[in-house]
Amino acid sequence: MLVEGLPPDGALARAASKSPWTSTEYQLADIRDLLGRQAVDFRNANRGEKTPQQPYPEPVWRPGDPTPKQKAKAEARKLRKAREGSQQIVDMVLPRKS
């Protein structure tokens, strides 16, 4: 068959998996994330006693991850639902105004 000889990271394989990235690009993103974490670990292990600990860097965006705009919308939705839930509790507890 013609399909058997195609590369595993070729255009057909990416289209079938619905991912624009090849496995090499995913591996490079993983390596970048690991190197960033190792650098922070090294700095934290060799920092002064009074120097605050550094946080880990944000991981590299990957296809399928929410964009910053999508994250902000989800956070706003979560806060709105929390406010609505809180207001429902207040409405149940407090007497109604006549």
TORGU-495251 format. One record per residue: residue number from 1; residue in one letter; z, y, x of N, C-alpha, C, O in turn. Coordinates in steps of 0.1 Angstrom, whole numbers. Layout:
N
<nr NUM, rest A, nzz Z, nyy Y, nxx X, cazz Z, cayy Y, caxx X, czz Z, cyy Y, cxx X, ozz Z, oyy Y, oxx X>;
...
// end
This chain:
98
<nr 1, rest M, nzz 0, nyy -12, nxx 8, cazz 0, cayy 0, caxx 0, czz 0, cyy 13, cxx 9, ozz 5, oyy 12, oxx 20>;
<nr 2, rest L, nzz -5, nyy 23, nxx 4, cazz -6, cayy 36, caxx 11, czz 8, cyy 42, cxx 12, ozz 10, oyy 49, oxx 22>;
<nr 3, rest V, nzz 16, nyy 40, nxx 3, cazz 29, cayy 47, caxx 2, czz 39, cyy 41, cxx 13, ozz 48, oyy 48, oxx 18>;
<nr 4, rest E, nzz 37, nyy 29, nxx 16, cazz 46, cayy 22, caxx 26, czz 46, cyy 29, cxx 40, ozz 56, oyy 28, oxx 47>;
<nr 5, rest G, nzz 35, nyy 34, nxx 44, cazz 34, cayy 40, caxx 57, czz 38, cyy 54, cxx 58, ozz 38, oyy 60, oxx 69>;
<nr 6, rest L, nzz 42, nyy 61, nxx 47, cazz 46, cayy 75, caxx 47, czz 60, cyy 77, cxx 54, ozz 68, oyy 68, oxx 53>;
<nr 7, rest P, nzz 62, nyy 88, nxx 61, cazz 74, cayy 91, caxx 67, czz 86, cyy 92, cxx 57, ozz 83, oyy 98, oxx 46>;
<nr 8, rest P, nzz 98, nyy 88, nxx 60, cazz 109, cayy 89, caxx 51, czz 113, cyy 103, cxx 48, ozz 119, oyy 106, oxx 37>;
<nr 9, rest D, nzz 109, nyy 113, nxx 56, cazz 113, cayy 127, caxx 54, czz 100, cyy 135, cxx 50, ozz 101, oyy 147, oxx 51>;
<nr 10, rest G, nzz 90, nyy 128, nxx 46, cazz 77, cayy 135, caxx 43, czz 78, cyy 142, cxx 29, ozz 89, oyy 142, oxx 23>;
<nr 11, rest A, nzz 68, nyy 149, nxx 26, cazz 67, cayy 157, caxx 14, czz 69, cyy 149, cxx 1, ozz 76, oyy 153, oxx -8>;
<nr 12, rest L, nzz 64, nyy 137, nxx 1, cazz 66, cayy 128, caxx -11, czz 80, cyy 124, cxx -12, ozz 85, oyy 124, oxx -23>;
<nr 13, rest A, nzz 87, nyy 120, nxx -1, cazz 101, cayy 116, caxx -2, czz 110, cyy 128, cxx -6, ozz 119, oyy 126, oxx -14>;
<nr 14, rest R, nzz 107, nyy 140, nxx -1, cazz 114, cayy 152, caxx -5, czz 112, cyy 155, cxx -20, ozz 122, oyy 159, oxx -27>;
<nr 15, rest A, nzz 100, nyy 153, nxx -25, cazz 97, cayy 156, caxx -39, czz 104, cyy 146, cxx -48, ozz 109, oyy 149, oxx -58>;
<nr 16, rest A, nzz 104, nyy 133, nxx -43, cazz 111, cayy 123, caxx -51, czz 126, cyy 125, cxx -52, ozz 132, oyy 122, oxx -62>;
<nr 17, rest S, nzz 132, nyy 130, nxx -41, cazz 146, cayy 132, caxx -41, czz 150, cyy 146, cxx -46, ozz 162, oyy 149, oxx -47>;
<nr 18, rest K, nzz 140, nyy 154, nxx -49, cazz 142, cayy 168, caxx -54, czz 150, cyy 176, cxx -44, ozz 158, oyy 185, oxx -49>;
<nr 19, rest S, nzz 148, nyy 174, nxx -31, cazz 155, cayy 182, caxx -21, czz 145, cyy 188, cxx -12, ozz 136, oyy 181, oxx -7>;
<nr 20, rest P, nzz 146, nyy 201, nxx -9, cazz 137, cayy 208, caxx 0, czz 140, cyy 205, cxx 14, ozz 132, oyy 208, oxx 23>;
<nr 21, rest W, nzz 151, nyy 199, nxx 17, cazz 156, cayy 197, caxx 31, czz 152, cyy 183, cxx 35, ozz 152, oyy 173, oxx 27>;
<nr 22, rest T, nzz 150, nyy 181, nxx 48, cazz 148, cayy 168, caxx 54, czz 162, cyy 163, cxx 59, ozz 171, oyy 171, oxx 59>;
<nr 23, rest S, nzz 163, nyy 150, nxx 62, cazz 175, cayy 145, caxx 67, czz 179, cyy 152, cxx 80, ozz 191, oyy 154, oxx 83>;
<nr 24, rest T, nzz 170, nyy 157, nxx 88, cazz 173, cayy 164, caxx 100, czz 180, cyy 177, cxx 97, ozz 189, oyy 181, oxx 104>;
<nr 25, rest E, nzz 175, nyy 184, nxx 87, cazz 181, cayy 197, caxx 84, czz 196, cyy 195, cxx 79, ozz 204, oyy 203, oxx 82>;
<nr 26, rest Y, nzz 198, nyy 184, nxx 71, cazz 211, cayy 181, caxx 67, czz 220, cyy 178, cxx 79, ozz 232, oyy 182, oxx 80>;
<nr 27, rest Q, nzz 215, nyy 170, nxx 88, cazz 223, cayy 167, caxx 100, czz 226, cyy 179, cxx 108, ozz 237, oyy 181, oxx 114>;
<nr 28, rest L, nzz 216, nyy 188, nxx 110, cazz 219, cayy 201, caxx 117, czz 230, cyy 209, cxx 110, ozz 238, oyy 215, oxx 117>;
<nr 29, rest A, nzz 229, nyy 210, nxx 97, cazz 240, cayy 217, caxx 90, czz 253, cyy 210, cxx 92, ozz 263, oyy 218, oxx 94>;
<nr 30, rest D, nzz 254, nyy 197, nxx 92, cazz 267, cayy 190, caxx 95, czz 271, cyy 193, cxx 109, ozz 283, oyy 195, oxx 111>;
<nr 31, rest I, nzz 262, nyy 193, nxx 119, cazz 266, cayy 196, caxx 133, czz 271, cyy 210, cxx 134, ozz 281, oyy 213, oxx 141>;
<nr 32, rest R, nzz 265, nyy 220, nxx 127, cazz 269, cayy 234, caxx 128, czz 283, cyy 235, cxx 122, ozz 292, oyy 242, oxx 127>;
<nr 33, rest D, nzz 286, nyy 228, nxx 110, cazz 299, cayy 228, caxx 104, czz 310, cyy 222, cxx 114, ozz 321, oyy 228, oxx 115>;
<nr 34, rest L, nzz 306, nyy 211, nxx 120, cazz 316, cayy 205, caxx 129, czz 319, cyy 213, cxx 141, ozz 330, oyy 214, oxx 146>;
<nr 35, rest L, nzz 308, nyy 219, nxx 147, cazz 310, cayy 228, caxx 159, czz 319, cyy 240, cxx 155, ozz 328, oyy 244, oxx 163>;
<nr 36, rest G, nzz 317, nyy 246, nxx 143, cazz 325, cayy 257, caxx 139, czz 340, cyy 253, cxx 138, ozz 349, oyy 260, oxx 141>;
<nr 37, rest R, nzz 342, nyy 241, nxx 132, cazz 356, cayy 236, caxx 130, czz 362, cyy 233, cxx 144, ozz 374, oyy 236, oxx 146>;
<nr 38, rest Q, nzz 354, nyy 227, nxx 153, cazz 360, cayy 224, caxx 166, czz 363, cyy 237, cxx 174, ozz 373, oyy 238, oxx 181>;
<nr 39, rest A, nzz 355, nyy 247, nxx 173, cazz 358, cayy 260, caxx 179, czz 371, cyy 266, cxx 174, ozz 379, oyy 271, oxx 182>;
<nr 40, rest V, nzz 373, nyy 265, nxx 161, cazz 385, cayy 271, caxx 155, czz 397, cyy 262, cxx 159, ozz 408, oyy 268, oxx 162>;
<nr 41, rest D, nzz 395, nyy 249, nxx 160, cazz 406, cayy 240, caxx 164, czz 410, cyy 244, cxx 179, ozz 422, oyy 245, oxx 182>;
<nr 42, rest F, nzz 400, nyy 246, nxx 187, cazz 403, cayy 249, caxx 201, czz 410, cyy 263, cxx 202, ozz 420, oyy 264, oxx 209>;
<nr 43, rest R, nzz 405, nyy 273, nxx 195, cazz 412, cayy 286, caxx 195, czz 426, cyy 285, cxx 190, ozz 435, oyy 291, oxx 195>;
<nr 44, rest N, nzz 428, nyy 277, nxx 179, cazz 442, cayy 276, caxx 174, czz 451, cyy 269, cxx 183, ozz 463, oyy 272, oxx 184>;
<nr 45, rest A, nzz 446, nyy 259, nxx 190, cazz 454, cayy 251, caxx 199, czz 458, cyy 259, cxx 211, ozz 468, oyy 257, oxx 218>;
<nr 46, rest N, nzz 450, nyy 269, nxx 215, cazz 452, cayy 277, caxx 227, czz 456, cyy 292, cxx 224, ozz 455, oyy 300, oxx 233>;
<nr 47, rest R, nzz 460, nyy 294, nxx 212, cazz 464, cayy 308, caxx 208, czz 478, cyy 311, cxx 213, ozz 486, oyy 302, oxx 216>;
<nr 48, rest G, nzz 481, nyy 324, nxx 213, cazz 495, cayy 328, caxx 216, czz 504, cyy 324, cxx 205, ozz 500, oyy 321, oxx 194>;
<nr 49, rest E, nzz 517, nyy 324, nxx 209, cazz 527, cayy 321, caxx 199, czz 528, cyy 330, cxx 187, ozz 530, oyy 326, oxx 176>;
<nr 50, rest K, nzz 525, nyy 343, nxx 189, cazz 526, cayy 352, caxx 178, czz 512, cyy 355, cxx 172, ozz 511, oyy 363, oxx 162>;
<nr 51, rest T, nzz 502, nyy 349, nxx 177, cazz 489, cayy 351, caxx 171, czz 487, cyy 342, cxx 159, ozz 490, oyy 330, oxx 159>;
<nr 52, rest P, nzz 482, nyy 348, nxx 148, cazz 481, cayy 340, caxx 136, czz 470, cyy 330, cxx 137, ozz 460, oyy 331, oxx 145>;
<nr 53, rest Q, nzz 471, nyy 319, nxx 130, cazz 462, cayy 308, caxx 130, czz 449, cyy 312, cxx 123, ozz 449, oyy 319, oxx 113>;
<nr 54, rest Q, nzz 437, nyy 309, nxx 129, cazz 424, cayy 312, caxx 123, czz 421, cyy 302, cxx 112, ozz 423, oyy 290, oxx 114>;
<nr 55, rest P, nzz 415, nyy 306, nxx 101, cazz 410, cayy 297, caxx 91, czz 397, cyy 291, cxx 96, ozz 389, oyy 296, oxx 104>;
<nr 56, rest Y, nzz 393, nyy 279, nxx 90, cazz 380, cayy 273, caxx 92, czz 369, cyy 281, cxx 86, ozz 371, oyy 288, oxx 76>;
<nr 57, rest P, nzz 358, nyy 281, nxx 92, cazz 346, cayy 289, caxx 87, czz 341, cyy 282, cxx 74, ozz 343, oyy 270, oxx 72>;
<nr 58, rest E, nzz 334, nyy 290, nxx 66, cazz 328, cayy 284, caxx 54, czz 317, cyy 274, cxx 58, ozz 310, oyy 277, oxx 68>;
<nr 59, rest P, nzz 315, nyy 263, nxx 51, cazz 304, cayy 254, caxx 54, czz 291, cyy 260, cxx 51, ozz 290, oyy 269, oxx 43>;
<nr 60, rest V, nzz 281, nyy 255, nxx 58, cazz 267, cayy 260, caxx 56, czz 263, cyy 256, cxx 42, ozz 266, oyy 246, oxx 37>;
<nr 61, rest W, nzz 255, nyy 266, nxx 36, cazz 250, cayy 263, caxx 22, czz 240, cyy 252, cxx 23, ozz 232, oyy 251, oxx 33>;
<nr 62, rest R, nzz 240, nyy 243, nxx 14, cazz 231, cayy 232, caxx 13, czz 224, cyy 232, cxx -1, ozz 230, oyy 237, oxx -10>;
<nr 63, rest P, nzz 212, nyy 226, nxx -2, cazz 206, cayy 226, caxx -15, czz 215, cyy 218, cxx -25, ozz 220, oyy 208, oxx -22>;
<nr 64, rest G, nzz 216, nyy 224, nxx -37, cazz 224, cayy 217, caxx -47, czz 238, cyy 224, cxx -48, ozz 245, oyy 223, oxx -58>;
<nr 65, rest D, nzz 242, nyy 231, nxx -37, cazz 255, cayy 239, caxx -37, czz 253, cyy 251, cxx -46, ozz 242, oyy 257, oxx -46>;
<nr 66, rest P, nzz 263, nyy 256, nxx -52, cazz 262, cayy 268, caxx -60, czz 260, cyy 280, cxx -50, ozz 266, oyy 280, oxx -39>;
<nr 67, rest T, nzz 252, nyy 290, nxx -54, cazz 250, cayy 302, caxx -46, czz 263, cyy 311, cxx -48, ozz 270, oyy 308, oxx -57>;
<nr 68, rest P, nzz 265, nyy 321, nxx -39, cazz 276, cayy 330, caxx -41, czz 276, cyy 336, cxx -55, ozz 287, oyy 338, oxx -61>;
<nr 69, rest K, nzz 264, nyy 339, nxx -60, cazz 264, cayy 345, caxx -74, czz 269, cyy 336, cxx -84, ozz 276, oyy 339, oxx -93>;
<nr 70, rest Q, nzz 265, nyy 323, nxx -83, cazz 269, cayy 313, caxx -92, czz 284, cyy 310, cxx -91, ozz 291, oyy 308, oxx -101>;
<nr 71, rest K, nzz 289, nyy 311, nxx -79, cazz 304, cayy 309, caxx -77, czz 311, cyy 320, cxx -83, ozz 322, oyy 318, oxx -90>;
<nr 72, rest A, nzz 306, nyy 333, nxx -82, cazz 313, cayy 344, caxx -88, czz 313, cyy 343, cxx -103, ozz 323, oyy 346, oxx -110>;
<nr 73, rest K, nzz 302, nyy 339, nxx -109, cazz 301, cayy 337, caxx -123, czz 311, cyy 327, cxx -128, ozz 317, oyy 328, oxx -138>;
<nr 74, rest A, nzz 312, nyy 315, nxx -121, cazz 321, cayy 305, caxx -125, czz 335, cyy 309, cxx -124, ozz 343, oyy 306, oxx -133>;
<nr 75, rest E, nzz 338, nyy 317, nxx -114, cazz 352, cayy 322, caxx -112, czz 355, cyy 332, cxx -123, ozz 366, oyy 332, oxx -129>;
<nr 76, rest A, nzz 346, nyy 341, nxx -127, cazz 348, cayy 350, caxx -138, czz 350, cyy 343, cxx -151, ozz 358, oyy 346, oxx -159>;
<nr 77, rest R, nzz 342, nyy 332, nxx -153, cazz 344, cayy 324, caxx -165, czz 357, cyy 317, cxx -166, ozz 364, oyy 317, oxx -176>;
<nr 78, rest K, nzz 362, nyy 312, nxx -154, cazz 375, cayy 306, caxx -154, czz 386, cyy 316, cxx -157, ozz 395, oyy 313, oxx -164>;
<nr 79, rest L, nzz 385, nyy 328, nxx -151, cazz 395, cayy 338, caxx -154, czz 395, cyy 342, cxx -169, ozz 406, oyy 344, oxx -175>;
<nr 80, rest R, nzz 383, nyy 344, nxx -175, cazz 382, cayy 347, caxx -189, czz 389, cyy 337, cxx -198, ozz 396, oyy 340, oxx -207>;
<nr 81, rest K, nzz 386, nyy 324, nxx -195, cazz 392, cayy 313, caxx -203, czz 408, cyy 313, cxx -201, ozz 415, oyy 311, oxx -211>;
<nr 82, rest A, nzz 412, nyy 316, nxx -189, cazz 427, cayy 317, caxx -187, czz 433, cyy 328, cxx -195, ozz 444, oyy 326, oxx -201>;
<nr 83, rest R, nzz 426, nyy 340, nxx -195, cazz 431, cayy 351, caxx -203, czz 431, cyy 348, cxx -218, ozz 441, oyy 351, oxx -225>;
<nr 84, rest E, nzz 421, nyy 342, nxx -223, cazz 420, cayy 338, caxx -237, czz 431, cyy 328, cxx -240, ozz 437, oyy 329, oxx -251>;
<nr 85, rest G, nzz 433, nyy 318, nxx -232, cazz 444, cayy 308, caxx -234, czz 458, cyy 315, cxx -234, ozz 466, oyy 312, oxx -243>;
<nr 86, rest S, nzz 460, nyy 324, nxx -225, cazz 473, cayy 332, caxx -225, czz 474, cyy 340, cxx -237, ozz 485, oyy 340, oxx -243>;
<nr 87, rest Q, nzz 464, nyy 346, nxx -242, cazz 465, cayy 355, caxx -254, czz 467, cyy 346, cxx -266, ozz 475, oyy 350, oxx -275>;
<nr 88, rest Q, nzz 462, nyy 334, nxx -267, cazz 465, cayy 325, caxx -278, czz 480, cyy 321, cxx -278, ozz 486, oyy 321, oxx -289>;
<nr 89, rest I, nzz 485, nyy 319, nxx -267, cazz 500, cayy 316, caxx -266, czz 508, cyy 328, cxx -271, ozz 517, oyy 326, oxx -278>;
<nr 90, rest V, nzz 505, nyy 339, nxx -266, cazz 512, cayy 352, caxx -270, czz 511, cyy 354, cxx -285, ozz 520, oyy 357, oxx -291>;
<nr 91, rest D, nzz 499, nyy 352, nxx -291, cazz 497, cayy 353, caxx -305, czz 505, cyy 343, cxx -313, ozz 510, oyy 346, oxx -324>;
<nr 92, rest M, nzz 507, nyy 331, nxx -308, cazz 515, cayy 321, caxx -315, czz 530, cyy 324, cxx -314, ozz 537, oyy 322, oxx -324>;
<nr 93, rest V, nzz 534, nyy 330, nxx -303, cazz 549, cayy 333, caxx -301, czz 553, cyy 346, cxx -308, ozz 564, oyy 346, oxx -314>;
<nr 94, rest L, nzz 546, nyy 356, nxx -306, cazz 550, cayy 369, caxx -311, czz 547, cyy 370, cxx -327, ozz 537, oyy 364, oxx -331>;
<nr 95, rest P, nzz 556, nyy 377, nxx -334, cazz 554, cayy 378, caxx -348, czz 541, cyy 387, cxx -351, ozz 538, oyy 396, oxx -343>;
<nr 96, rest R, nzz 535, nyy 384, nxx -362, cazz 523, cayy 392, caxx -365, czz 527, cyy 406, cxx -370, ozz 537, oyy 407, oxx -377>;
<nr 97, rest K, nzz 519, nyy 416, nxx -367, cazz 521, cayy 429, caxx -371, czz 516, cyy 431, cxx -386, ozz 505, oyy 426, oxx -388>;
<nr 98, rest S, nzz 524, nyy 437, nxx -394, cazz 519, cayy 438, caxx -408, czz 513, cyy 452, cxx -410, ozz 509, oyy 455, oxx -422>;
// end
